[in-house]
Amino acid sequence: MILLDHRLDRTLVIGAPPAAVFRYFTDPARWAAWWGAGSTIDPRPGGRVFVRYPEGTEASGEIVEIDAPNVIVFTYGYATGKPVPPGGSRVTIRLEPVARGTRLHLVHEFADAPVRDEHVQGWRYQLSLFANVVANEVHGDVGALVDAWFTMWSDSDAASRLARLSALAVPAVRMHDRFSSVEGLDELTRHIGAAQRFMPGLRLQRDGTARHCQGVVVAEWTAAGPDGQSRGRGTNVFILAADGKVESVTGFWN
């Protein structure tokens, strides 16, 4: 038996529920979306784990334990036998729910300390990719979310506006810009109504592509008057909760 006395630990929080994160360990297509084309996983004890890195390096192992959506344990080694032979190391990934989504804790156990050290940056990079892949799926079409947010600002009916806002945002949603410092669905609904009273007919629309990274969305906008002419431009930064709803918005006028 190989003694795996040297361990690499990494922890990060992913802005998604544990079930959404764990399905990347049970769905071969999602596993490949993380690791690269040709990678696959058979999600059962004894099932094969296979990784084909973009430059052609291949690694494989088998699942030792799997308990959705909490833990997966698998062996890991390279087809070449170097620096880790097939079955020569063990990876344990545990998930736990936290306020911001899911805390992922990875432990990779090795027989040799120098080999462990070679994998530190690799896991730093791969888990960063993983966080982005999961967030991209969970948050889906952020352009549609931003458009719905801007359209809601033109809804003159308070009850309808509140219903739209409730569908888009968390109850304690926060809005900050040069004219806003409000928190909560009711307060923001009333604030938007006041904006309509003092700037009648003003409409906001997205300008260009909304950019998204791990639950943070940046969107340029144009404010147009009733005549369709631009009255101003700016940028909004949206922070999304793990369930995909808007948690906070900070607006910048250009």
C-alpha angles and dihedrals in degrees: 000000000000113000111227099199099152121073137190116207126197130170131184139158118238119200097235137081117272093250091056091050097044095054087074086070094049103039116069092205092054091044088055091047086060102040103026143267113318095028116123144169134205103210102216136086106283091018120140122259114199130179125186110188118214092253091053104263111142128208130177145174142146135262114260098179136002126182113167126249095003115052145003125186124188140161119245136198142139128263089231091054091236134140087353122020120224107288090009098125139029131225123201120187120186127185129201131177117248134172093268095045123274132355110215117201117190125190119185113188122204139180093228131045096216091054090049090053091052089061099051096090092038092060092041088058098039094049090049089054089047093053090053095047092051094045092049090056097041094050095040117175103015090174090065090048092052092047091051090051093053093044090052089061089065096051106112095190110089096207092048091046091052091050091051092046092048089055092050105038144040117256092255095047114161128213124192131174137122090293102029137068104152138135132199135037096268095047093048092047090054092044091055089049090054091049089054091051094052096036103034116194095009113146130192123212135176116258112206130334121336110235120217134191123168097326098324116109126190117196131175117217143189125213111213128191126226088274091057093247119134115260096178147333134224150144131260125203112204123197111203126207122229090264091057097254123129112267099177141353127204116190128202123194115214 
